[in-house]
Amino acid sequence: MSQRTTIVLGPNERRAAKRLAAQWGVTPSEAIRRALMRVANEDLDEYRERKRRQRVAALEQLIELSKGQDLEAELQRISEERDSW
């Protein structure tokens, strides 16, 4: 369900909304809605990509830290430690 929101546009913003509206063949209100959603989606995409890069970096760091480790011995140690709880 849509809700009405009032915004105040200066002359430059109003002209920009009218240009977009003409370009997209919609009303200025619809142009503003579409522009808002485009920006929101771009920000979401950038956020997701930033989080993906952070996860990759963390995984690469874990891989680097685990080099030279005896993983079987570490798993055995963890298992024994868990069993002692």
N, C-alpha and C positions, 0 to 999 in steps of 0.2 A: 504494500500500500504506500503510495506516494504521500509526502508531506510537503507543504509549502514552506519555502525558506526565502527570506528577503535578503538580498545582498546589494551593496551599493557599489556601482562601477563608475570609475572616472571616465573621462572622454576617451582615453587611449584603450582602456579595457572594453568599453562599449563598442568602439570601432573594431577591435579585434574579434569580439563576439559576433558582430555582424558579418565580418569577412569570413570567419569560419562557417557561419550559418549559410552564407551564399555559396561557399565552396562545397559544403556538404549537402546543400539543398534541404536544410532544416531551419527551424526557428532559432533565434539567438539563445533561448532557454535550453533547447535540446543541444545546441552546439556547446554550451557551457557544461551541461551534464556529460556529454561525450568526452570533452577535453579533460574534465575532472577524473573520469574513470580511466582514461588513457594514462594519465599521470600516476594515479593510484596503482594501476597494474604494472607500470614500468618500475615504480618504487618497490613493489612486491617482488618482481623478477630480480631486481638488483639485490634485495635483501636475501632472497633464496640463493642467488649465486655467491654472495659474500659468505653465507653460512656453509655452502657446499665447499668453498675454498678453505674455510676454517677446518672443516671436518677432514678434508684431504690432508691438510698440513699436520693436523693432530695424528692422523694415521701414519703419515710418513715419519713423524717424530717417534712414534711408538715402534715402528719397524726399525728405525735407526738404533733406538735404545735397546732393542732385543737382539741385535746382531752380536754374536759371540756368546749368547746365553745358552745354557743347556735347558731347552724348553721342557724336555721330559723330566728332568730333575726338578724344575720349578713346579710343574704340574703335580708331581709326587709330593713335594713339600706342601703345596696348597691343599692337596687332598688330605694329607696327614693332619695339617693344622685344622682344617674344617672338621675332621672326624673327632678331634680332641675337644670340640665345643660340647 
